[in-house]
Amino acid sequence: MTKKTKQIFIGVGILVVVIAIVYFIKKKPNADNKEIGNSASLFIDEDRLLKRGDVGSDVESLQRGYNNYEAIPKGLTKLVEDGQFGAKTEAAIYTATGRKQIRLSQFNNLYN
């Protein structure tokens, strides 16, 4: 095997390792128990602090709880239960609780 061939094999090996590392970093769930990307996780962590930008089934559960709570001030628009904590969800939760960030367990304790 020539020196040039060895260098090519080493270069290809390093490239494969880098690609594998990048793949597994993107695939790994983050510490907040939500999946990376746009798909909502099936795991509901009631103690995760929910805030603008979060995505997941726990956010959808919060939106559903908000929509089902009868004491929410009349005239407020119901939230779309899409699992995305955006500006409308933040405003609705702030109106109901005075908080821009909330745990699902805190919301359930306040309104159940």
Secondary structure, 3 states (H helix, E strand, C coil): CCHHHHHHHHHHHHHHHHHHHHHHHHHCCCCCCCCCCCCCCCCCCCCCEECCCCECHHHHHHHHHHHHCCCCCCCCCCCCCCCECCHHHHHHHHHHHCCCCEEHHHHHHHHC
